[in-house]
Amino acid sequence: MGVNNLSGAWGEALAAEFLRKKRYEIVASGYRCRFGEIDLIARNKRFLVFVEVKLRKSARFASAGEYVDARKQSRLRSTAAIYLAENPTSLQPRFDVVEIYAPEGTATTRPEIRHMEDAFE
């Protein structure tokens, strides 16, 4: 893998570690069904959180979170509904976006990570 490459798995691992440090438990990663994929599913005391991880080199053109458009949000909601049907919980569902900015790709030693809670309207 080249210095400038961005890897989804690398980004998801960074996001998972970031969330663990914020006292979230990672329940699943890369959950797939016929509607799509959810990068991470995490939980804390109140919420079951469906997390979309967005990895970019910079926010020069748009923030990473802006790439989660209405169509993507709809697919994530449908995928989350399937997950919840298979895995009932008393926790409140929530959709978050974790943005990771890595200017040097996977060689970035200190990527900037932003966690946007309840990111969908």
Secondary structure as UniProt FT lines:
FT   TURN            3..4
FT   HELIX           8..21
FT   TURN            22..23
FT   STRAND          25..33
FT   TURN            34..35
FT   STRAND          36..43
FT   STRAND          47..56
FT   HELIX           64..67
FT   HELIX           70..86
FT   STRAND          92..101
FT   TURN            103..104
FT   HELIX           105..107
FT   STRAND          112..116
FT   TURN            117..118
//
